[in-house]
Amino acid sequence: MAVETELKLSIEAGHLRRLRRHPLLRARTVGRARTVHIYSVYYDTPALQLHRHAMALRLRRYGNLWVQTLKGGGQASAGLHQRNEWEMPVAAEQLDFAALAESGAVLPHGAHKQLQPLFVTDFSRTVRLIDFEGTRIELCMDSGEIRAGKATHPVSELELELKSGEPLQLFRLALELLEIAPLRVEHTSKAEYGYRLFAPAMPHPVKAGFSLWHKAQSASGALQALIGACLAHVQDNVPGALQRADEEYLHQLRVGLRRLRVVLAIARYFRDDAETSALRREVAGLGAALGQAREWDVLATQTLPAIRARHPQENGWDGLLRQCARKRASAMNKAGENLASTDFQRMLLRFGAWLYGAGWPESSISLERLARQKLQKLHARVHELALDGDEDPARLHSLRIASKKLRYSAEIFGPLMSQGGKAYLAKLAAVQDALGALHDIAIADQLLRQLDGCQWRATLALVHAALKDDRAHRVAVFNKAWRRFAQQDGFWN
């Protein structure tokens, strides 16, 4: 068994052709580049048993030779794919279970009796061995397609596979390539795209998973895994956010960025260097930029339609809603530009280089102790802000931010503690939801003041009055939620 370590990057076909001819690659290439045609058939059971076990089994043809490969386990973080791989030559286009068993690979029970071909990948690959900063990297340029029945998906990507050295150099090389041509960090494998063709499912926004810890895990290793999970949460929701398939994609993307900021706040105890600070600032800036799109979306699709339903007789609704829709579209376009930008891809690659680079010393303080201190500090801050009793919007905004940080921290680091945090989190979530509703009202008031149009002045006055009434109701909801939460002690004690 070998462990394959590679960085996947998507690239448009025109840029791929230009990159092939670039002098940088020629100067760093060891030996001659070679181009081969690669045809692969992927197998699974009708119930997709291998896929459910995070495995991929294929037969791949190189000229007249066939190679059988099973991939399984591993992880993907910041575009870096690390997987266990069992590879062996076979005599023909036929699965060889004896050879698979001899290699040490194990299929799920009973799967070998039901395996059938599901989809194929058919592409041309230009391979270069690159000498880069003392490491050897195999750079593969792939162009072709994936087929499942009549459904197809184009292939136009780079794979940077580590042959010697450290994963850091994969990201450093990718950053150099990004200066030559636009690239996108690819979080999805060819096999996964094939499965999506074979068994199309309604795409849906991806929510964050909960942390999994084990006692043998080092503090820095756990933090690196958490940061990788946060980046994956962000990346999984980018395609849907760009396509505007569902505005929940943008919301989940912003959740991923906020969770990332929480983990980075702990990571500074281990790495408090200039790059750590710079990445924290970039994450915060991106979150703020995407937040503007979310604010106009909530106003145009939730807040105003709800008020209109209560006051349908007002004449100025159509004009007001049209202008809000234009503002929303403009903000969404700006959010899309941010996510589609080279700067965003550069940030992801810099995160990868930072994650896999040197500078992760072990701390004398345990991660559990750091997490307890962080939770206690945030818990105290939330209580300090809430006990004021003042309904000033600025204070409630500060309380909302503190509650959000406390909730994400409790979700992320709670598994390090006891299992008694479920009730605490549920009551904290109610507080955060109530404060979120108050925030939406305050933001709606601010955004509406940016609109111009004398013809719907009366409608605006009606909306502001309705928001004032809604705020009084939401304050009462918050006070009730707070009284329930305030009875909770920190479950980490």
N, C-alpha and C positions, 0 to 999 in steps of 0.2 A: 504494500500500500504506500502511495505517495500522497503528499499534501500539496495541492495545486494552489498557488497564490498569484492572482492576476487582477488587474484593474481594467474594467470595461468602460469604454467611452463611445458614445454615439457621435456620428459625424455625417453631414449631408454628402451625397454622392459627388457633387462638384468639388467640394473641399477635400474629399478623400483623394480625388485624382490629382489635385494641386499638391497635397501633402506628399504623395508618392515621389514627386520630382524635386522636393525641396533639398537644397544643399546640406542642411543640418543633418538630415538622416543619412545622406551619402557619406558625410564626413565621419559619422559615428558608427557606421555599419562595419561589422567584422565579416570578412568574406563577401560572398555575392548574395544578393537578394534572390529568392526563388518564388515562383508562383505555382500553386497547385490548385487543382479542383477538388473540393471536398463534398462528399455526399454522405449524409448520415440518416439512419432510420432509428427512431425512438420507440421504445416498447413500454407497455404497461398493461395492467389488467383492465377489463371493462369498468371496474369500480375505481380505477386510478389508485390502486393500492400503493404503488411505489411513490407516486406524487404525494400521497398523504403521509408517507414516511420520509419526505424530503429527499427522495432518491431520483436519479435519472439514469436509465439504462439505454445504451445505443450501440448500434453497429455502424462503423464509419469506414468508408472506402477511400483509400489513397492509391490511385492508379489501379493496379490489379490486386492490391492487398486489402484485407479486411481486419479491422481492429475492434475488439469488444471493450467497452468502457462502462463502468458503474461509478457514479458519483453520488456521494451522500454525506450528510452531516455538514459540519463547517458553519460558516457565517458570512454575511455581507455587511460591510461597514464602510461608509464614506465612498462607496463604489468598489472597494476592495473585496474580492470574493476569495475565500479560503475554504477549500473543500477536500475531503478525503477522496482519493481517486484510485480505482483498481483497473488497470489497463493491461490487455493481453492480445496478441495476434490470434486470429482464428482462421480456419481453413477456407471458409466460404461465408456467404451471406446467411448465416444461421447461428443462432445463439448457442454457446457452448457452456452448459451449466457445470460440467466437470472442471473446466479451466477456471470458471468463476470460483468454485469451491476451493480449488487448489491455491488461489490467490489470497484466500482468507475472507473474501467478501461474503456477506450473508443477506439473502433476500428475505422479505417478510414471509411468514409461514404460508405455504400453499400458493404463493404468487407465480412460481415458475410454470404451473400447470395452466394458467390462464393468460399468459403474456401474448400480446398481439401488437402489430405495428400501428401507431397512432398518427404520427406526422413525420415529415422529413425536413432536413435543412440542406439546402443546395446552394453552395456559394464558392466563389473564387477567393483564395487567400494568398496574399503576398507576405512572405515571411522575411524579416530581417533580424539578425542578431546584433544588438546594440551594446556598445561599450560606453557605459555612462557612470561617471563618478566612482570608478572602481568596481562596478557591478556589471553583470551580464543580464540583459533584458531581451526577451524575444518579443518583437513588435510584429503583430499580425494585423494586416489590413484586409477586412472581410467585406465582400460585396456579392449579394445574391438575394435569396428569399427563403422563407419558411412556408411549407405547404401542409395543410390538413384538409384532405378532400379538395374542394374547389376554393377554399379560403386560403389567402396568402398574406404574408407580412414581410415587408422588405428588410433586408439585412444590409446595413452600411455602418460599420463600426470598427473600432480599434480594440485589440486586446493586448495589454502589456503584461506578459507573464515573467515572473521573477525566476531566473535561472541560478543566480548566485547573488549574495548580498542581502540587503534589508528592504522591507516594503517601502520605507521612506523614499527610496530612489524612484520607485514607480510613480509616486505623486510628484516628485521634483521633475522628472522627465515629462509628465503630463502637463505640468505648468509651463514648461518650455514649448511644448506642442501647441498649447492654447494660445501662445503669442503668434503662432503661424496661421492657425485656422480655428474657427469656432468649434468647440467640443461640448458635449454634455455628459456628465457623469452618469453612467448607466447602472441602475440598481436591479435590472431585470435580465436574467439569462436568456439565451436563445431557447433553451428547453422550456422555460416558463412561458415565453411568447407562444411556443408551439402548443402547450397545454391550453392556453387561452383561445387559440384558434380551434382546437379540437372540441373543447367543451366551453363555448362562450357563456359567460355569466354576466349579469347586470353589474357593471362596475359600481363600487361604493366607496365613500370616504373611509380611510383607515384610521382607527383610533389607536391611541397609545396602549401598549401592553404594560403589565405590571412587572416590577423588578423581580428577577430570580437570583437568589444569592446562595452561596454555599460557604461553609466555614473555612475551607482551604483557600478561598479566593483572596488575593492580596488587595489592599485598599486601592492602590493605583490601578491594578488590573480591573477591579470592579468599576471604577470611575471611567476607565477607557471603554468598557463594555456599555455602560450607561450612555456615554456621549455618542457612541456608535448607534445605539438604539434610538436616541433622540434624532440623530441625523437621518436614520432610516424612516422614522415617522414623518419627518419633513419631506423627504424625497418621494415617499409613496404617494403623497397627496399633491405633488406639483403637477403631474399631467392633468388630473381632474380640475385643478384650479385654473390651469391655462386654458382648458377647453370650456370652462364655466359649466361643466356638466351638472354641478350642484354646489351651491354656495357653502355647504358644509365642508367641502374640500379646503376652502380658504380658512375656515374656522379651525379645522384640525391642523392645518399647516402652522397657524399661529400658536396653537396649543403646543405643538412640537418645538417651536422656537422658544416659548416661555419655559417649557420643561428643560430645554437645553441651557437656558440662562441659570436655572436653579442648580443644575449639576456643575456648571462652570464656576458658580460661586463657591462650591466646595472644592473644586479642582485647583483653585488658586492656592490652597494650602500645600499643594504638591508641586504646582508649576505656576509661579507668579512672575513670569517673564513678559517681555514686550509683546510677543506674538499672542500669548494668552489674553492680555488686555485688549489687543487689537481685534481679536476674534470676538471677544465679548461685546465690544462696541459695534462691530458689524452686525452681529445677531440682533442687538437692541435696535439699531437703525433700520434693519429690514423689517423687524416686527412693527415698528412705528409706521413705516411706509405702508405696509399691508393693512394696518389698523384703520387707516383713512378709508380704504375701500370697504372694509367691513362696516364702518360707521354709516356711510351713505347707503349701503345695502340694507341695513336694519331699518333705517329711516324710510327708504322708498318701498320696501317690500313687507314691512311688519308694522311699524309705528303708525304711519299715515293711513294705510288701509284699515287698521283697527279703529282709528278715530273717525274715518269717513263712514264706516259701517254704523257708527252711533249717530252721525249727523249727515245723512245722505242728501238732505234738502239743500245744502249749501251749493251755490252756483260756481264757485271758483276752483273746485277740486281738480277738474281736468287739466287746467293750465298749471296748477301747482305741482301735480303729480308728474306732468311731462317734464317740467324743469328739474325736478328731483331725479327723474329717470336719466336725464342727460348728465347731471352731476355724478350719479352713480356709475353710468357707463364710462365717463372720463376717469373716475377713480379706479374702476376695475381695469381699464386699459393701462393705467400707470402701474398697478399691481402686477399685471401680466408682463409689462416691460421689465420690471424688476426681476421677476422669476425667469424670464427668458434671456436675461442679460449674461454677457461674458463675466461680469463682476460676480454674479451669483455662483457660476460654475467655478470661478477662481476661488471663491470663499470655501466651497466644498472641498476642492483639492488642497487648499491650505489647511483645512481641518484634518484631512487625511495625513498630510505630512507632519502636522503637529501631533496627531494621535500616535503615529507609528515612529516618530522620531525619538531621539534621546532626550533625557531630562525628566524622567518620571521616577524620582527617588522615592523610596519608602519613607513614610513619616513615622516619627516616634509615637504619634497619637493614632489610635485606630479609627477607621472609617465610622464604625458604630458610635464611638464617642463624639466624633465631629458632627455626625448626624443628630445625635441627641442634643448637643449644644445648639445646633442650628434650629432645630424644632422648638426648643425651649425659648430661644431668643425671639423667634417669629410668633410663637404663642403669646409671649408677654407683650410684644408690640401690638398685636391685634387687640388684646384686652386693654392696653393703655389707650389706644385710639377710640375704642368703643365706649369705655367708661366715661368719656367726656360728656356724652349725652347731647352734644351739639349736633344739629341737623345741617350744618354748613356743608354745601356740596364739595368744597375742597377737602374737608376732613373725611367725608364719606368716600371720596375718591381715593384718598390715602389708605383708608381702611379696606377698600376693595382690593387695592394692589397688595396690601399686607396679607389679606385673607387668601388671595390667589397664590401668593408665594408659599404660604403655610400649607395650603391644600396640596399643591404639586410636590412640595418637599415631603409631606406625610405620605403621599402615594408612592413616591420614588424610594424613600428611605425607610418607610414603615416596616417593610418585610425584614429589616435588620433587627427589629424589636420583637415584641410579643405580637400575638394575633388579635389583640383586643382593640384595634383601631377602627373597626367597621362602623360602629355607632358614632364615633368621633367624626369620621370623614363624612358620614351622611348628614350630620347636623351642621358641619362646616360648609358642606356643599349648599345647603339651604340658605345659609347666611350669604355665601358668595353669589348665589342666584338672585337673591333679593337686592344685593348691592349692584349686581349687573343690570338689573331692571332700572334702578335709580340712575345708574350711569347712562343708560340708553336715553332716558328722559332728558338728562342734562345735556347730552351731546345733541339730541334732536333740537333742543332749544337753540344751541349755538349754531348748528348747521342751517336752521331755518332763517336765522338772522343774516346769513350770507346770500340769501335769495333776493332778487329784485323783481318787482312786478306790482304796480299799483292796482292792477285789475283784480288781484286776489288778496288785497290787504285785509279784507274782512275775514277771508278764510284763514289767513295766517293768525289773526287775532283769536279766532275760534280755536285753532290748534294749540296756541300757547295757553289758552284758558283750560283746554282739555288736559294738556300736559301737567298743568299745575294741580288739577284734581287728581290725576293719575299718581303724581308724586306723593300726595298726602296718603293715598291708599298704600303705595309701595313702602312708605316709611313705616306704616303700621305693620305691614308684612315683615319688614326687616326687624322691627323691635320684637315681634313674636319669635322669629327665627333666632334672634340673638339670645333671648332669655333661655331658650332650650339649649343652645350651644354653650352658654356661659356656665352651665352646671357641669360641663365635662372637664375632667382633669386630663392632662397630657398622658396619652396611653404609653408613651415611651419611658415614663418614670419608673 
